Amino acid sequence: MLCGIVVCAIGGVFGIWQYGQTKKLPVHDSMRNVSNIIWETCKSYLFQQGKFLAILWVLIGACMVYYFMFLQHMPLGNVIVILLASISASLVATAWRGSACASIRRPTAAPRSQR
């Protein structure tokens, strides 16, 4: 599970790096306006989904702590690793949707011959 958390962190850094590169691409003004409208819609959707997933994870996390610590008598360290793995799975699902939103700017880049 710890390796999975490391892979998720590396994927997050890679996504941020790709976003930075994509943001630097040249874009036609009218396409930038359309892209910004779509981008704001995606951000709003992801924010709402993120709030829902956070509340849901807190409830599931409380159930997991109760089950693993009190019913299975696992040490706190093991329970924390299990909770981190469940958080990373939720973040990967949200990041996947976020990367779809970030890729909106990619097809709007102006060809080099039009600059």
Contacts in CASP RR format, 6 or more apart in sequence:
PFRMAT RR
TARGET T0000
AUTHOR 0000-0000-0000
METHOD contacts of the structure
MODEL  1
MLCGIVVCAIGGVFGIWQYGQTKKLPVHDSMRNVSNIIWETCKSYLFQQG
KFLAILWVLIGACMVYYFMFLQHMPLGNVIVILLASISASLVATAWRGSA
CASIRRPTAAPRSQR
1 81 0 8 1.000
1 82 0 8 1.000
1 84 0 8 1.000
1 85 0 8 1.000
2 81 0 8 1.000
4 85 0 8 1.000
4 88 0 8 1.000
5 84 0 8 1.000
5 85 0 8 1.000
5 88 0 8 1.000
8 88 0 8 1.000
8 91 0 8 1.000
8 92 0 8 1.000
11 95 0 8 1.000
12 95 0 8 1.000
15 95 0 8 1.000
15 99 0 8 1.000
15 102 0 8 1.000
18 99 0 8 1.000
18 102 0 8 1.000
19 102 0 8 1.000
22 102 0 8 1.000
22 103 0 8 1.000
22 105 0 8 1.000
22 106 0 8 1.000
23 105 0 8 1.000
25 105 0 8 1.000
25 106 0 8 1.000
25 109 0 8 1.000
26 109 0 8 1.000
26 110 0 8 1.000
26 112 0 8 1.000
26 115 0 8 1.000
27 35 0 8 1.000
27 105 0 8 1.000
27 108 0 8 1.000
27 109 0 8 1.000
27 110 0 8 1.000
28 108 0 8 1.000
28 110 0 8 1.000
28 114 0 8 1.000
31 108 0 8 1.000
31 110 0 8 1.000
32 108 0 8 1.000
34 108 0 8 1.000
35 104 0 8 1.000
35 105 0 8 1.000
35 108 0 8 1.000
38 101 0 8 1.000
38 104 0 8 1.000
39 101 0 8 1.000
39 104 0 8 1.000
39 105 0 8 1.000
42 98 0 8 1.000
42 100 0 8 1.000
42 101 0 8 1.000
42 104 0 8 1.000
43 101 0 8 1.000
45 97 0 8 1.000
45 101 0 8 1.000
46 94 0 8 1.000
46 97 0 8 1.000
46 98 0 8 1.000
46 101 0 8 1.000
49 94 0 8 1.000
49 97 0 8 1.000
50 94 0 8 1.000
53 90 0 8 1.000
53 93 0 8 1.000
53 94 0 8 1.000
57 86 0 8 1.000
57 87 0 8 1.000
57 90 0 8 1.000
60 86 0 8 1.000
61 83 0 8 1.000
61 86 0 8 1.000
64 79 0 8 1.000
64 82 0 8 1.000
64 83 0 8 1.000
64 86 0 8 1.000
65 79 0 8 1.000
65 83 0 8 1.000
68 74 0 8 1.000
68 78 0 8 1.000
68 79 0 8 1.000
68 82 0 8 1.000
69 76 0 8 1.000
69 79 0 8 1.000
END
